[in-house]
């Protein structure tokens, strides 16, 4: 890890496993500070938009058996 510290030591300090640290490094390692902020902002916007859209998407379990042939036909046509 950076500055000669071991991954286990840094992970213990942050409360995450060394595997999580390596995953973070693989995902964010080459990013500059501004790029990292942009990625985090985009991820937050994505979460916000998903929460807005999710209530309008019908729950498949609540559709009922009367509509299943209709949705099956649509899936076959796609």
Backbone as JSON Lines, residues from 0, in Angstrom:
{"i":0,"aa":"X","n":[0.84,-1.18,0.0],"ca":[0.0,0.0,0.0],"c":[0.89,1.25,0.0]}
{"i":1,"aa":"X","n":[0.25,2.37,0.01],"ca":[0.97,3.63,-0.08],"c":[1.79,3.87,1.19]}
{"i":2,"aa":"X","n":[2.94,4.51,1.02],"ca":[3.85,4.89,2.11],"c":[4.37,3.68,2.88]}
{"i":3,"aa":"X","n":[4.41,2.52,2.23],"ca":[4.99,1.33,2.85],"c":[4.13,0.66,3.9]}
{"i":4,"aa":"X","n":[2.91,1.11,4.07],"ca":[2.03,0.49,5.07],"c":[1.4,-0.76,4.48]}
{"i":5,"aa":"X","n":[1.15,-1.74,5.32],"ca":[0.53,-2.99,4.87],"c":[-0.97,-2.8,4.73]}
{"i":6,"aa":"X","n":[-1.54,-3.57,3.8],"ca":[-2.98,-3.48,3.54],"c":[-3.78,-3.85,4.78]}
{"i":7,"aa":"X","n":[-3.31,-4.83,5.54],"ca":[-4.03,-5.24,6.75],"c":[-4.11,-4.09,7.75]}
{"i":8,"aa":"X","n":[-3.0,-3.34,7.88],"ca":[-2.96,-2.22,8.82],"c":[-3.92,-1.11,8.41]}
{"i":9,"aa":"X","n":[-3.9,-0.76,7.14],"ca":[-4.78,0.3,6.63],"c":[-6.24,-0.16,6.73]}
{"i":10,"aa":"X","n":[-6.5,-1.41,6.38],"ca":[-7.85,-1.94,6.46],"c":[-8.39,-1.93,7.87]}
{"i":11,"aa":"X","n":[-7.55,-2.32,8.82],"ca":[-7.97,-2.31,10.22],"c":[-8.32,-0.89,10.66]}
{"i":12,"aa":"X","n":[-7.52,0.08,10.22],"ca":[-7.76,1.47,10.57],"c":[-9.08,1.98,10.0]}
{"i":13,"aa":"X","n":[-9.41,1.55,8.77],"ca":[-10.64,1.99,8.11],"c":[-11.84,1.11,8.41]}
{"i":14,"aa":"X","n":[-11.59,-0.07,8.98],"ca":[-12.68,-0.99,9.29],"c":[-13.15,-1.8,8.1]}
{"i":15,"aa":"X","n":[-12.24,-2.06,7.15],"ca":[-12.57,-2.87,5.98],"c":[-11.49,-3.93,5.79]}
{"i":16,"aa":"X","n":[-11.77,-4.92,4.97],"ca":[-10.8,-5.98,4.72],"c":[-9.75,-5.51,3.71]}
{"i":17,"aa":"X","n":[-8.63,-6.24,3.67],"ca":[-7.6,-5.9,2.69],"c":[-8.11,-6.14,1.27]}
{"i":18,"aa":"X","n":[-9.03,-7.09,1.12],"ca":[-9.6,-7.36,-0.19],"c":[-10.43,-6.17,-0.69]}
{"i":19,"aa":"X","n":[-11.14,-5.53,0.23],"ca":[-11.89,-4.32,-0.12],"c":[-10.95,-3.21,-0.55]}
{"i":20,"aa":"X","n":[-9.83,-3.07,0.15],"ca":[-8.85,-2.05,-0.23],"c":[-8.31,-2.29,-1.63]}
{"i":21,"aa":"X","n":[-8.01,-3.55,-1.95],"ca":[-7.5,-3.86,-3.28],"c":[-8.57,-3.6,-4.35]}
{"i":22,"aa":"X","n":[-9.83,-3.89,-4.02],"ca":[-10.92,-3.61,-4.97],"c":[-11.06,-2.11,-5.2]}
{"i":23,"aa":"X","n":[-10.97,-1.34,-4.12],"ca":[-11.03,0.12,-4.25],"c":[-9.87,0.64,-5.08]}
{"i":24,"aa":"X","n":[-8.68,0.09,-4.85],"ca":[-7.51,0.54,-5.6],"c":[-7.66,0.21,-7.09]}
{"i":25,"aa":"X","n":[-8.22,-0.97,-7.37],"ca":[-8.45,-1.34,-8.77],"c":[-9.47,-0.42,-9.43]}
{"i":26,"aa":"X","n":[-10.49,-0.04,-8.67],"ca":[-11.56,0.79,-9.22],"c":[-11.17,2.26,-9.31]}
{"i":27,"aa":"X","n":[-10.53,2.77,-8.27],"ca":[-10.27,4.21,-8.19],"c":[-8.79,4.59,-8.24]}
{"i":28,"aa":"X","n":[-7.9,3.62,-8.38],"ca":[-6.46,3.86,-8.27],"c":[-5.89,4.89,-9.22]}
{"i":29,"aa":"X","n":[-6.33,4.94,-10.46],"ca":[-5.77,5.86,-11.43],"c":[-6.46,7.2,-11.51]}
{"i":30,"aa":"X","n":[-7.42,7.43,-10.66],"ca":[-8.2,8.67,-10.75],"c":[-7.55,9.8,-9.96]}
{"i":31,"aa":"X","n":[-7.66,10.99,-10.51],"ca":[-7.26,12.19,-9.79],"c":[-8.37,12.58,-8.83]}
{"i":32,"aa":"X","n":[-8.1,13.49,-7.94],"ca":[-9.08,13.9,-6.94],"c":[-10.36,14.44,-7.58]}
{"i":33,"aa":"X","n":[-10.23,15.25,-8.62],"ca":[-11.41,15.8,-9.3],"c":[-12.23,14.7,-9.98]}
{"i":34,"aa":"X","n":[-11.52,13.73,-10.58],"ca":[-12.21,12.61,-11.23],"c":[-12.98,11.78,-10.21]}
{"i":35,"aa":"X","n":[-12.36,11.55,-9.07],"ca":[-12.99,10.76,-8.02],"c":[-14.26,11.45,-7.52]}
{"i":36,"aa":"X","n":[-14.2,12.76,-7.35],"ca":[-15.38,13.51,-6.92],"c":[-16.49,13.4,-7.97]}
{"i":37,"aa":"X","n":[-16.11,13.47,-9.24],"ca":[-17.1,13.37,-10.32],"c":[-17.76,11.99,-10.32]}
{"i":38,"aa":"X","n":[-16.98,10.94,-10.12],"ca":[-17.53,9.58,-10.06],"c":[-18.5,9.46,-8.9]}
{"i":39,"aa":"X","n":[-18.12,9.96,-7.74],"ca":[-19.0,9.89,-6.58],"c":[-20.28,10.69,-6.8]}
{"i":40,"aa":"X","n":[-20.17,11.85,-7.42],"ca":[-21.36,12.66,-7.72],"c":[-22.29,11.93,-8.69]}
{"i":41,"aa":"X","n":[-21.71,11.29,-9.71],"ca":[-22.52,10.55,-10.68],"c":[-23.19,9.35,-10.04]}
{"i":42,"aa":"X","n":[-22.48,8.66,-9.15],"ca":[-23.08,7.52,-8.45],"c":[-24.24,7.97,-7.56]}
{"i":43,"aa":"X","n":[-24.08,9.11,-6.9],"ca":[-25.15,9.64,-6.06],"c":[-26.35,10.04,-6.91]}
{"i":44,"aa":"X","n":[-26.11,10.68,-8.05],"ca":[-27.21,11.05,-8.94],"c":[-27.93,9.81,-9.46]}
{"i":45,"aa":"X","n":[-27.18,8.77,-9.77],"ca":[-27.77,7.52,-10.24],"c":[-28.67,6.91,-9.16]}
{"i":46,"aa":"X","n":[-28.2,6.9,-7.91],"ca":[-29.03,6.39,-6.8],"c":[-30.31,7.21,-6.66]}
{"i":47,"aa":"X","n":[-30.17,8.53,-6.77],"ca":[-31.33,9.41,-6.63],"c":[-32.35,9.16,-7.75]}
{"i":48,"aa":"X","n":[-31.86,9.02,-8.98],"ca":[-32.77,8.79,-10.1],"c":[-33.43,7.42,-10.0]}
{"i":49,"aa":"X","n":[-32.7,6.42,-9.56],"ca":[-33.29,5.09,-9.39],"c":[-34.4,5.12,-8.35]}
{"i":50,"aa":"X","n":[-34.2,5.9,-7.28],"ca":[-35.24,5.98,-6.25],"c":[-36.48,6.7,-6.77]}
{"i":51,"aa":"X","n":[-36.32,7.59,-7.74],"ca":[-37.47,8.26,-8.34],"c":[-38.22,7.33,-9.28]}
{"i":52,"aa":"X","n":[-37.5,6.49,-10.01],"ca":[-38.1,5.61,-11.02],"c":[-38.68,4.36,-10.38]}
{"i":53,"aa":"X","n":[-38.06,3.86,-9.34],"ca":[-38.46,2.58,-8.75],"c":[-39.94,2.49,-8.38]}
{"i":54,"aa":"X","n":[-40.54,3.51,-7.78],"ca":[-41.97,3.38,-7.44],"c":[-42.89,3.24,-8.66]}
{"i":55,"aa":"X","n":[-42.46,3.72,-9.82],"ca":[-43.31,3.64,-11.0],"c":[-43.17,2.32,-11.75]}
{"i":56,"aa":"X","n":[-42.18,1.51,-11.41],"ca":[-41.99,0.21,-12.06],"c":[-42.86,-0.81,-11.34]}
{"i":57,"aa":"X","n":[-43.73,-1.51,-12.06],"ca":[-44.62,-2.46,-11.39],"c":[-43.85,-3.64,-10.8]}
{"i":58,"aa":"X","n":[-44.35,-4.1,-9.69],"ca":[-43.78,-5.27,-9.04],"c":[-44.28,-6.51,-9.77]}
{"i":59,"aa":"X","n":[-43.38,-7.33,-10.25],"ca":[-43.8,-8.5,-11.03],"c":[-44.69,-9.44,-10.21]}
{"i":60,"aa":"X","n":[-44.45,-9.55,-8.92],"ca":[-45.24,-10.43,-8.09],"c":[-46.67,-9.93,-7.91]}
{"i":61,"aa":"X","n":[-46.87,-8.62,-8.06],"ca":[-48.18,-8.03,-7.85],"c":[-49.01,-8.0,-9.13]}
{"i":62,"aa":"X","n":[-48.45,-8.38,-10.25],"ca":[-49.16,-8.3,-11.52],"c":[-50.32,-9.28,-11.58]}
{"i":63,"aa":"X","n":[-50.1,-10.48,-11.11],"ca":[-51.16,-11.48,-11.12],"c":[-51.09,-12.34,-12.37]}
{"i":64,"aa":"X","n":[-51.78,-13.44,-12.32],"ca":[-51.7,-14.42,-13.41],"c":[-52.46,-13.97,-14.65]}
{"i":65,"aa":"X","n":[-53.42,-13.06,-14.53],"ca":[-54.2,-12.65,-15.7],"c":[-53.36,-11.91,-16.73]}
{"i":66,"aa":"X","n":[-52.27,-11.27,-16.32],"ca":[-51.43,-10.52,-17.25],"c":[-50.22,-11.31,-17.72]}
{"i":67,"aa":"X","n":[-49.94,-12.45,-17.17],"ca":[-48.75,-13.21,-17.53],"c":[-48.7,-13.58,-19.02]}
{"i":68,"aa":"X","n":[-49.79,-14.04,-19.65],"ca":[-49.71,-14.33,-21.09],"c":[-49.34,-13.1,-21.93]}
{"i":69,"aa":"X","n":[-49.85,-11.95,-21.54],"ca":[-49.55,-10.71,-22.25],"c":[-48.05,-10.41,-22.19]}
{"i":70,"aa":"X","n":[-47.47,-10.48,-20.98],"ca":[-46.06,-10.19,-20.83],"c":[-45.2,-11.27,-21.5]}
{"i":71,"aa":"X","n":[-45.65,-12.51,-21.51],"ca":[-44.93,-13.57,-22.18],"c":[-44.91,-13.31,-23.69]}
{"i":72,"aa":"X","n":[-46.03,-12.87,-24.26],"ca":[-46.1,-12.57,-25.68],"c":[-45.17,-11.41,-26.04]}
{"i":73,"aa":"X","n":[-45.11,-10.39,-25.2],"ca":[-44.22,-9.26,-25.45],"c":[-42.78,-9.72,-25.43]}
{"i":74,"aa":"X","n":[-42.44,-10.56,-24.46],"ca":[-41.07,-11.05,-24.35],"c":[-40.69,-11.86,-25.58]}
{"i":75,"aa":"X","n":[-41.62,-12.66,-26.12],"ca":[-41.34,-13.46,-27.31],"c":[-41.14,-12.6,-28.54]}
{"i":76,"aa":"X","n":[-41.83,-11.47,-28.6],"ca":[-41.72,-10.58,-29.76],"c":[-40.44,-9.75,-29.73]}
{"i":77,"aa":"X","n":[-39.86,-9.58,-28.57],"ca":[-38.67,-8.74,-28.44],"c":[-37.42,-9.39,-28.96]}
